[in-house]
Amino acid sequence: DKIIAGLTAFAAMAGSGLAAFAVEQGGTVTVVEILRRATGTSSVAEVFEALTVQAAAMGWTAMLPAAAVCTALQLAPVCNGIVMAMGMGLIFGTQKGIALMSFSAVSSSVCCLLSARYLGKGLLAGGIQSAPPVFKAVADGLGDGEKKGRALVLVALVRLSPVIPFVWSNYLFGLTSVPVLPYTIGTAIGTLPGLSVFVSAGVLGKGVLDGSIQLPPALLAAGVAATVSVLVILSRISQAELDKMSKRNDESV
């Protein structure tokens, strides 16, 4: 019975994950197509080129509508976050791109948290029960008054972990007792490594394509591999810590 129940839970999680992935990819294609028509271009490369030119003409004020759009797109899983981060790096460069994506990630996560906490508790009441065990352990830790000081670390670990989708975790956090301030800071810290990598990848890709950066293919491949390795290591460390929490939580029940 336990094996069947485990397989059923795994199948449900896998199915929901695949469904979310499909919706996200479809939404990304839709967003790009809307931008292509709005800019009157005929390809994805021309879309980003047109947006880059327009952003350069507007100066720093271009970041305001860009931040608003990126925030809105992260209120629901309708756009691939990696593609979005690389696009912002391509358009705005490294520093502005990271600042913009970090702001939009934090602001959208806070909006989701408050929406779930004050508006959607009735609709999302079963969300924690259907969440992965690691998130249940986090929720229990956040609900323990003696561990309130660990809230920031717990949120940062969840952000670094690849198991729980970003948007979904935002709403699930709204069903816990995590304070808004450590949640905000933890989100900013936990999302920064990944955002920095993907924004920088967009900048690097633009430089290679337009010829402003000349890198030997072997060196470029080594750099990409090293960067991905760091992200994988961070993800594994955070996941190991969350698994330990989940195990301790199960043993205490």
VOPAGU-2260 file (C-alpha; in pm, 1 decimal, decimal comma):
REM VOPAGU-2260
SITE   aa  ch    i         X         Y         Z
SITE  ASP   A    0       0,0       0,0       0,0
SITE  LYS   A    1     284,0     239,3      84,0
SITE  ILE   A    2     453,4     164,9    -248,8
SITE  ILE   A    3     131,8     228,3    -442,4
SITE  ALA   A    4      66,3     546,8    -246,9
SITE  GLY   A    5     421,5     664,4    -311,2
SITE  LEU   A    6     397,6     591,4    -682,1
SITE  THR   A    7      61,9     768,5    -697,4
SITE  ALA   A    8     202,6    1075,9    -524,8
SITE  PHE   A    9     505,8    1073,9    -751,9
SITE  ALA   A   10     288,2    1044,0   -1061,1
SITE  ALA   A   11      69,1    1331,7    -942,4
SITE  MET   A   12     372,2    1552,2    -878,6
SITE  ALA   A   13     530,1    1457,6   -1211,6
SITE  GLY   A   14     205,0    1524,2   -1395,6
SITE  SER   A   15     155,4    1862,4   -1233,1
SITE  GLY   A   16     518,4    1947,9   -1300,6
SITE  LEU   A   17     489,3    1858,5   -1668,7
SITE  ALA   A   18     162,8    2052,8   -1695,3
SITE  ALA   A   19     322,7    2359,5   -1535,0
SITE  PHE   A   20     623,7    2326,4   -1766,1
SITE  ALA   A   21     398,4    2305,7   -2072,8
SITE  VAL   A   22     198,1    2611,2   -1963,7
SITE  GLU   A   23     518,2    2805,1   -1898,7
SITE  GLN   A   24     668,4    2722,8   -2238,5
SITE  GLY   A   25     342,6    2803,1   -2415,2
SITE  GLY   A   26     321,9    3132,2   -2230,4
SITE  THR   A   27     680,7    3216,0   -2324,9
SITE  VAL   A   28     606,3    3158,1   -2693,0
SITE  THR   A   29     294,8    3373,8   -2663,3
SITE  VAL   A   30     484,1    3659,8   -2495,3
SITE  VAL   A   31     755,5    3652,6   -2762,8
SITE  GLU   A   32     493,7    3651,2   -3038,4
SITE  ILE   A   33     315,5    3951,8   -2883,8
SITE  LEU   A   34     647,3    4137,3   -2867,4
SITE  ARG   A   35     728,0    4042,9   -3226,6
SITE  ARG   A   36     401,1    4186,1   -3351,7
SITE  ALA   A   37     427,9    4495,4   -3131,6
SITE  THR   A   38     776,7    4573,2   -3265,1
SITE  GLY   A   39     692,5    4481,6   -3623,9
SITE  THR   A   40     983,8    4237,9   -3645,5
SITE  SER   A   41    1008,5    3897,4   -3811,4
SITE  SER   A   42    1234,2    3699,3   -3577,2
SITE  VAL   A   43    1322,7    3660,6   -3210,1
SITE  ALA   A   44    1667,7    3814,7   -3269,5
SITE  GLU   A   45    1506,9    4120,6   -3429,0
SITE  VAL   A   46    1265,2    4150,3   -3136,2
SITE  PHE   A   47    1548,7    4178,0   -2884,5
SITE  GLU   A   48    1744,9    4406,9   -3113,9
SITE  ALA   A   49    1447,6    4642,0   -3141,9
SITE  LEU   A   50    1390,3    4634,7   -2765,1
SITE  THR   A   51    1759,8    4702,1   -2701,6
SITE  VAL   A   52    1754,1    5006,9   -2928,0
SITE  GLN   A   53    1437,3    5137,2   -2763,4
SITE  ALA   A   54    1575,5    5080,6   -2412,4
SITE  ALA   A   55    1895,0    5267,3   -2503,8
SITE  ALA   A   56    1689,5    5560,3   -2633,4
SITE  MET   A   57    1476,7    5576,4   -2315,6
SITE  GLY   A   58    1769,2    5546,5   -2075,1
SITE  TRP   A   59    1706,7    5435,1   -1718,1
SITE  THR   A   60    1333,1    5507,5   -1749,1
SITE  ALA   A   61    1304,8    5197,6   -1969,8
SITE  MET   A   62    1362,4    4987,3   -1658,8
SITE  LEU   A   63    1031,2    5096,0   -1505,7
SITE  PRO   A   64     795,7    4937,2   -1761,6
SITE  ALA   A   65    1034,4    4642,1   -1797,9
SITE  ALA   A   66    1025,5    4579,3   -1421,8
SITE  ALA   A   67     645,8    4605,5   -1419,8
SITE  VAL   A   68     612,2    4353,6   -1704,1
SITE  CYS   A   69     862,6    4108,8   -1550,0
SITE  THR   A   70     684,8    4131,7   -1215,6
SITE  ALA   A   71     344,5    4068,9   -1372,7
SITE  LEU   A   72     474,1    3770,3   -1570,4
SITE  GLN   A   73     595,8    3608,3   -1247,7
SITE  LEU   A   74     261,7    3629,8   -1068,1
SITE  ALA   A   75     169,4    3309,9   -1251,2
SITE  PRO   A   76     386,5    3047,3   -1425,6
SITE  VAL   A   77     326,8    3187,8   -1773,9
SITE  CYS   A   78     681,6    3273,2   -1882,6
SITE  ASN   A   79    1013,5    3091,4   -1857,7
SITE  GLY   A   80    1222,6    3271,9   -1596,8
SITE  ILE   A   81    1553,9    3173,0   -1756,7
SITE  VAL   A   82    1451,7    3316,4   -2093,2
SITE  MET   A   83    1327,9    3631,4   -1920,1
SITE  ALA   A   84    1653,6    3680,1   -1728,4
SITE  MET   A   85    1867,0    3624,1   -2038,0
SITE  GLY   A   86    1648,8    3868,1   -2231,0
SITE  MET   A   87    1690,9    4138,0   -1967,2
SITE  GLY   A   88    2066,7    4083,5   -1973,3
SITE  LEU   A   89    2069,4    4114,3   -2349,4
SITE  ILE   A   90    1864,2    4436,3   -2342,5
SITE  PHE   A   91    1996,8    4616,0   -2031,9
SITE  GLY   A   92    2338,2    4465,1   -1963,7
SITE  THR   A   93    2468,7    4292,0   -1652,8
SITE  GLN   A   94    2417,2    4539,3   -1367,2
SITE  LYS   A   95    2082,0    4680,2   -1476,7
SITE  GLY   A   96    1960,0    4336,3   -1582,3
SITE  ILE   A   97    2041,2    4176,2   -1247,2
SITE  ALA   A   98    1890,0    4468,4   -1053,8
SITE  LEU   A   99    1574,8    4458,6   -1265,6
SITE  MET   A  100    1526,9    4081,5   -1240,7
SITE  SER   A  101    1602,6    4078,0    -868,4
SITE  PHE   A  102    1347,4    4353,4    -806,0
SITE  SER   A  103    1080,9    4179,8   -1014,8
SITE  ALA   A  104    1145,3    3841,4    -850,7
SITE  VAL   A  105    1118,4    3985,9    -500,2
SITE  SER   A  106     818,2    4210,0    -572,9
SITE  SER   A  107     624,0    3932,9    -748,4
SITE  SER   A  108     700,4    3686,7    -468,1
SITE  VAL   A  109     573,5    3931,5    -204,5
SITE  CYS   A  110     256,9    3994,6    -406,7
SITE  CYS   A  111     195,1    3618,9    -430,3
SITE  LEU   A  112     261,5    3570,0     -59,6
SITE  LEU   A  113      17,7    3843,5      45,6
SITE  SER   A  114    -245,0    3727,5    -204,1
SITE  ALA   A  115    -235,9    3373,1     -69,4
SITE  ARG   A  116    -223,9    3484,5     294,0
SITE  TYR   A  117    -509,8    3734,4     290,0
SITE  LEU   A  118    -717,4    3656,0     -18,5
SITE  GLY   A  119    -673,0    3293,4    -116,7
SITE  LYS   A  120    -652,4    3088,3     202,7
SITE  GLY   A  121    -988,5    2931,1     133,6
SITE  LEU   A  122    -892,0    2830,7    -219,3
SITE  LEU   A  123    -539,4    2719,4    -126,9
SITE  ALA   A  124    -616,3    2558,2     207,4
SITE  GLY   A  125    -494,6    2216,6      87,2
SITE  GLY   A  126    -182,4    2354,9     -76,3
SITE  ILE   A  127      57,5    2263,0     202,7
SITE  GLN   A  128     -76,7    1907,7     226,4
SITE  SER   A  129     -17,7    1848,1    -144,8
SITE  ALA   A  130     326,0    2014,1    -140,2
SITE  PRO   A  131     651,3    1813,0    -150,6
SITE  PRO   A  132     767,4    1681,1     190,9
SITE  VAL   A  133    1059,8    1924,2     196,8
SITE  PHE   A  134     820,7    2218,3     183,5
SITE  LYS   A  135     604,7    2067,8     458,5
SITE  ALA   A  136     915,0    2053,5     675,7
SITE  VAL   A  137     991,2    2416,8     594,9
SITE  ALA   A  138     633,8    2514,1     678,4
SITE  ASP   A  139     655,6    2337,0    1013,0
SITE  GLY   A  140     986,0    2509,0    1085,7
SITE  LEU   A  141     838,5    2847,9    1005,1
SITE  GLY   A  142     541,4    2774,3    1225,6
SITE  ASP   A  143     758,9    2700,7    1529,1
SITE  GLY   A  144     787,1    3013,0    1738,6
SITE  GLU   A  145    1135,7    2915,1    1858,9
SITE  LYS   A  146    1265,1    2898,0    1500,6
SITE  LYS   A  147    1137,5    3229,6    1371,0
SITE  GLY   A  148    1495,2    3350,7    1341,4
SITE  ARG   A  149    1564,3    3078,7    1083,9
SITE  ALA   A  150    1296,2    3202,1     845,3
SITE  LEU   A  151    1540,1    3392,7     624,1
SITE  VAL   A  152    1771,2    3091,7     587,8
SITE  LEU   A  153    1482,1    2854,3     515,7
SITE  VAL   A  154    1340,3    3079,3     245,2
SITE  ALA   A  155    1684,2    3119,9      84,7
SITE  LEU   A  156    1733,0    2741,5      81,4
SITE  VAL   A  157    1397,9    2688,8     -88,4
SITE  ARG   A  158    1488,7    2949,6    -350,8
SITE  LEU   A  159    1814,9    2768,6    -423,4
SITE  SER   A  160    1646,3    2429,1    -442,9
SITE  PRO   A  161    1528,6    2318,2    -790,8
SITE  VAL   A  162    1255,0    2091,1    -652,1
SITE  ILE   A  163     985,2    2352,4    -581,6
SITE  PRO   A  164     884,8    2586,3    -867,8
SITE  PHE   A  165     934,4    2955,3    -791,6
SITE  VAL   A  166     579,9    3081,7    -848,4
SITE  TRP   A  167     416,6    2786,2    -673,1
SITE  SER   A  168     641,1    2827,0    -368,1
SITE  ASN   A  169     545,1    3195,6    -346,5
SITE  TYR   A  170     180,0    3105,8    -292,3
SITE  LEU   A  171     264,2    2815,0     -60,1
SITE  PHE   A  172     470,0    3047,3     159,1
SITE  GLY   A  173     156,1    3258,5     195,4
SITE  LEU   A  174      -4,9    2967,0     379,0
SITE  THR   A  175     273,7    2961,0     638,6
SITE  SER   A  176     349,6    3203,9     921,0
SITE  VAL   A  177     673,8    3334,0     766,5
SITE  PRO   A  178     718,6    3707,6     838,1
SITE  VAL   A  179     727,7    3929,5     530,4
SITE  LEU   A  180    1067,9    4089,6     597,4
SITE  PRO   A  181    1281,2    3773,2     631,5
SITE  TYR   A  182    1082,3    3620,9     344,2
SITE  THR   A  183    1170,9    3919,4     125,8
SITE  ILE   A  184    1539,2    3918,1     220,1
SITE  GLY   A  185    1563,6    3539,6     188,2
SITE  THR   A  186    1407,8    3554,0    -156,7
SITE  ALA   A  187    1650,1    3826,6    -266,8
SITE  ILE   A  188    1950,5    3627,1    -143,6
SITE  GLY   A  189    1832,7    3287,9    -268,3
SITE  THR   A  190    1740,2    3401,1    -619,5
SITE  LEU   A  191    2049,5    3618,0    -677,7
SITE  PRO   A  192    2294,9    3342,1    -785,3
SITE  GLY   A  193    2068,2    3199,8   -1054,2
SITE  LEU   A  194    1954,7    3539,2   -1180,9
SITE  SER   A  195    2313,2    3662,1   -1201,7
SITE  VAL   A  196    2416,2    3361,3   -1407,3
SITE  PHE   A  197    2128,7    3381,3   -1654,6
SITE  VAL   A  198    2143,3    3759,4   -1696,4
SITE  SER   A  199    2519,0    3734,6   -1755,3
SITE  ALA   A  200    2457,1    3457,1   -2005,9
SITE  GLY   A  201    2231,2    3692,1   -2200,8
SITE  VAL   A  202    2500,0    3961,0   -2198,8
SITE  LEU   A  203    2765,1    3712,6   -2307,9
SITE  GLY   A  204    2544,2    3573,3   -2582,3
SITE  LYS   A  205    2481,6    3921,2   -2718,5
SITE  GLY   A  206    2853,3    4001,9   -2717,8
SITE  VAL   A  207    2943,5    3682,2   -2899,5
SITE  LEU   A  208    2673,1    3733,6   -3161,6
SITE  ASP   A  209    2756,9    4095,8   -3239,3
SITE  GLY   A  210    3132,0    4032,9   -3235,6
SITE  SER   A  211    3214,1    4263,6   -2944,3
SITE  ILE   A  212    3338,3    3963,1   -2744,8
SITE  GLN   A  213    3584,4    3722,2   -2902,1
SITE  LEU   A  214    3616,1    3396,3   -2709,7
SITE  PRO   A  215    3765,1    3065,2   -2821,1
SITE  PRO   A  216    3485,8    2803,5   -2832,7
SITE  ALA   A  217    3671,1    2580,8   -2583,5
SITE  LEU   A  218    3704,9    2865,4   -2332,2
SITE  LEU   A  219    3339,0    2961,1   -2373,4
SITE  ALA   A  220    3230,5    2600,5   -2321,1
SITE  ALA   A  221    3450,6    2570,3   -2011,7
SITE  GLY   A  222    3305,4    2888,3   -1866,2
SITE  VAL   A  223    2949,6    2770,1   -1921,7
SITE  ALA   A  224    3028,5    2429,5   -1770,4
SITE  ALA   A  225    3190,9    2588,2   -1463,4
SITE  THR   A  226    2896,0    2820,3   -1409,4
SITE  VAL   A  227    2642,4    2539,3   -1439,9
SITE  SER   A  228    2850,5    2329,2   -1199,6
SITE  VAL   A  229    2838,4    2602,1    -935,4
SITE  LEU   A  230    2460,1    2626,2    -966,3
SITE  VAL   A  231    2426,5    2247,3    -941,5
SITE  ILE   A  232    2646,0    2239,2    -631,6
SITE  LEU   A  233    2444,1    2517,1    -465,2
SITE  SER   A  234    2120,0    2338,5    -553,5
SITE  ARG   A  235    2244,5    2007,8    -412,2
SITE  ILE   A  236    2364,2    2168,7     -89,9
SITE  SER   A  237    2031,3    2343,6     -34,5
SITE  GLN   A  238    1836,7    2029,3    -125,9
SITE  ALA   A  239    2044,4    1819,6     115,2
SITE  GLU   A  240    1966,5    2060,9     397,5
SITE  LEU   A  241    1596,4    2057,6     312,7
SITE  ASP   A  242    1595,9    1676,0     297,6
SITE  LYS   A  243    1752,0    1663,9     645,2
SITE  MET   A  244    1475,1    1890,3     771,6
SITE  SER   A  245    1213,3    1671,7     608,3
SITE  LYS   A  246    1361,8    1357,6     764,6
SITE  ARG   A  247    1374,7    1513,4    1111,8
SITE  ASN   A  248    1017,2    1632,7    1066,3
SITE  ASP   A  249     900,6    1278,3     977,4
SITE  GLU   A  250    1086,8    1126,1    1273,3
SITE  SER   A  251     926,5    1369,8    1515,4
SITE  VAL   A  252     572,7    1287,5    1397,1
